Amino acid sequence: GDTGFPLRRYWRGPSWPFATRFAVDGLVRAGRVDEARDLAGRTAALVLREGFREYHHPYTGRAFGARSFGVSAIALDCLLRSEGASP
């Protein structure tokens, strides 16, 4: 169905792996460590499955944009931040 936003357009619907870091940090600061770990794990799994890409379809995870996009390595930083947090 219609999502109400373009799925392959900058900052208007796609999922960006590096934006996850902000969400993970916020969840940890709010004491929601389990949710932070879940989000970090899902993001890392997406990057492992789709490769280091620029952004992803928000529903299917299909990769779009630049290939070998190093910023996607932020998914590993998210894992480390969430695993090092105290419950």
C-alpha positions in Angstrom: 0.0 0.0 0.0 0.8 3.6 0.0 3.2 4.6 2.7 2.7 8.3 2.4 6.4 8.9 1.8 8.9 8.1 -0.9 10.7 4.8 0.0 13.9 5.6 -2.1 14.5 9.2 -1.2 17.0 10.8 1.2 15.6 11.3 4.7 12.1 10.6 3.7 11.4 7.1 4.6 14.5 4.9 4.1 16.3 3.3 7.0 19.8 4.7 7.5 22.2 2.5 9.7 24.0 5.4 11.2 20.8 7.0 12.4 20.4 3.9 14.6 23.2 5.1 16.8 21.1 8.1 18.0 18.2 5.8 18.8 20.5 3.3 20.6 22.1 6.1 22.7 18.7 7.5 23.6 17.3 4.1 24.6 20.4 3.4 26.8 20.1 6.8 28.4 16.4 6.1 29.1 17.3 2.8 30.8 15.8 0.8 28.0 18.8 -1.4 27.4 17.0 -4.4 26.2 15.4 -2.4 23.4 18.7 -0.8 22.6 20.3 -4.2 22.2 17.4 -5.5 20.1 17.7 -2.5 17.7 21.5 -2.7 17.5 21.3 -6.5 16.8 18.7 -6.0 14.1 20.7 -3.3 12.5 23.9 -5.4 12.5 22.0 -8.4 11.1 20.6 -6.1 8.3 24.1 -4.9 7.4 25.5 -8.4 7.5 22.7 -9.6 5.2 22.7 -6.6 2.8 26.3 -5.4 3.0 27.7 -2.0 3.7 25.2 0.1 1.8 24.0 3.6 2.2 20.4 3.1 3.2 17.6 0.5 3.3 14.0 0.0 2.5 12.2 0.6 5.8 10.0 -2.5 5.5 11.9 -5.1 3.6 15.5 -4.1 4.5 16.5 -4.2 0.8 19.7 -2.2 0.3 19.9 1.0 -1.8 22.4 3.7 -2.5 26.1 3.6 -2.5 27.9 0.3 -2.2 30.8 -0.3 0.2 29.4 2.6 2.3 31.7 2.6 5.3 29.3 4.6 7.5 27.3 1.4 7.8 30.0 0.1 10.1 28.3 2.2 12.7 26.1 -0.9 13.2 29.1 -2.5 15.0 29.4 0.6 17.2 25.7 0.3 18.1 26.3 -3.3 19.2 29.2 -2.3 21.4 27.3 0.6 23.0 24.3 -1.5 23.7 26.2 -4.5 25.1 28.3 -2.3 27.3 25.2 -0.7 28.9 24.0 -1.6 32.3 20.5 -3.0 32.5 
